[in-house]
Amino acid sequence: MPATSKAPLDADEERVTRAQRLLIQLGAALVHRPFDTGTHERLRAFLADDADDVLASLAVLQQRPETELRQRIAELAGHRLFVGGAA
């Protein structure tokens, strides 16, 4: 295993990330085939079953202070971010 392995996502990060990927996929599918009933059903299912939990997780993530967010991004990216444009 590499020494620079990335930190795992916490539950809220995982939920929001999965939802974002799904919604981008569904959006692209709707553009490609706007009347596909399967895509519409998957979107309806997401909205009915998962959207409230995703929005709650997103609210939790948005409450994090900027310094904590920057630190978490650096952990996930596997490198240090510089503040104020310094390189």
Secondary structure, 3 states (H helix, E strand, C coil): CCCCCCCCCCHHHHHHHHHHHHHHHHHHHHHHCCCCHHHHHHHHHHHHHCHHHHHHHHHHHHCCCHHHHHHHHHHHHCCCCCCCCCC
